[in-house]
Amino acid sequence: MTTTTLYLERTSALHRLNPVTKLVALLSIILAVFAVPHWWIPLGIVAVVIVPAAVLGRVGGRLLRLFLILLLPLLVVLFLIQGLFYPDGSTVLWEWGLAQLTTEGLLFALTIGSRLTALVLGSLVFVLTTDPARLMSALTQVGMSPKIAYVISASLQIIPAFQARAQSILLAQQARGLAIVGSPLKRARALLPLLGPLILGMITDVDERSTAMEARAFGATPKPTSLIVVPDPVGERVARWLMFLSAIAVVVLVVVGVIA
Amino acid sequence: MTEHDRETERGGESEGDRESERESVTERESVKEATMANANANAPMIELSGVGFAYEDAERFTLANLDLRIDAGTVTGIVGASGAGKTTLAKTIAGFIPLNEGGTYRGTASVAGRVLAEGTLSEAAAAVGLVTQNPFNQISGARFTVREELAFGLENRSVPRDEMELRVDEVAARLRLEPLLDRSPYALSGGQMQLVAIASMVIMQPPVLVMDEPTSQLDPAGTRLVYDVLSTLSDGGTTVVIIEHKTELLHEHCDSIAVLAGGLIVQHGTPGAVLADDRLTSWGVGETRVTTAARLARERGLLPVERALPIGVDDAVDAFSAAKGAAS
């Protein structure tokens, strides 16, 4: 399937869950890890919830690869900058010129880094195990406007649409002598003639696309049906409310000072 | 989540939802039923009287005082040179002009006695299905598989899920799209995408189907498949209007052909009469290859001048047999 999403088709309990349940779980985790000012809470959630979920969803390998490619470089830079140049650091562990490795700096980097890890890994598990078509259907089932669902789905598909069009324009221009090989600068220059037709073409297509959408009755009824019906058992609905209320409770406890 | 899992998912719909769906289906069917009911044997299904249209800021009228009558349940081909106004005519029959297009419009266009310009675009779309020229733009851009893409229009019409599945399977079988059902619409070739675009409109079962160059990217087998489906639809009562350059196909499958030139219908009649018209090439319409061959044969004295030029292969065999018989 040519889409911009990272979804991996697997057979697992996590894949079968209603996408809205997974979305609420993700949002609850994000709310909790950003509310609680302790680095070990996000790391605990990663260890106890997110990694086991990835294993359960049979996407652990891909998650690890994405962690190494996307997140690890970011965490290294974060620890280097905050650890060595934290402005309010007073407990110096090591210093070299302007760079001072401080306990405060390391703790700050750990707090931010652990939150970021929970946020990114949690989101990746969600995206890796959630079929975008099911997600859109499930969101529409719980009351999201079909027009908003269309916009989100169309945004997810816009990259393959752009790729397909760009490829045909590039082929046409190569057929007329445009050279796209050589140095990076030369290749970048060769892309300039692509941009005009690509963008203008997409804009002029809007009119015909809108005609086609009208012909296919888009917006004809406020409550369209769906080919994909996502089961939403009572247990999952209850779980969603529990997760949401727990996250709110954590925020309240932090605000009133019970969790400090 | 496999496609099989998706298909076997049940239980999300309550009885109330199903009841609501049934009511919606009744509503969306009303325009279609009214269109079919209004179509009687004597009145034309499509009638354009004195229709003119000029796009905003255009110096001339693309359609100029045009008259056209098309009977119910027939297949009508529209031919004309590039820029003759064929796409504009297709949009006018479908009601998109003037409902969705700015410009100067005059005259009356009606389908089954209903003047589409007096209703809403949604009502017009329920009465007339329009397949646009570029299949890339007919794709919704918001569905992840061909199966979901085919169901898109049915979802918008609140068709119940069971019926949707049946119709998707049926149209996929008719246009041989089964192997593509689980692929992304953007992973298709131009021809495959065109078949999906056609299927996405056929599946909505409109009383009138207008198709703007629907086979431009198809191979001969795909083209034949589309025409076979159109013939079946026509046999079932659907009125089909097809804009096409391939005159051989029009001769074979159409009940009538209309020639559009200078914004007017300059000739409208049976395929035999229209395609044998000596003025055809002057209107920018290519004659069939059989006619071209027969014309050359006539110039060389192989066919008598008084005999009408053949259009199709069968006519040509008859003409040459007669000429041979006369010569011997």
Interface residues (C-beta under 8 A of the other chain):
Chain A: M1 T2 T3 E9 R10 T11 H15 R16 D131 P132 A133 R134 M136 Q141 A149 Y150 S153 A154 Q157 I158 P160 A161 Q163 A164 R165 D205 E208 R209 S210 T211 A212 M213 E214 A215 R216 A217 F218 G219 A220 T221 K223 P224 T225 S226 L227 I228 V229 V230 P231 D232 P233
Chain B: M1 T2 D5 R6 E9 R10 G11 G12 E13 S20 E21 S24 E27 R28 K91 A94 F96 N100 L121 S122 A125 A126 G129 L130 V131 T132 Q133 N134 F136 N137 Q138 I139 S140 G141 A142 R143 F144 T145 R147 E148 A151 F152 G153 L154 E155 N156 R157 S158 V159 P160 R161 M164 E165 V168 R183 S184 Y186 A187 S200 M201 M204
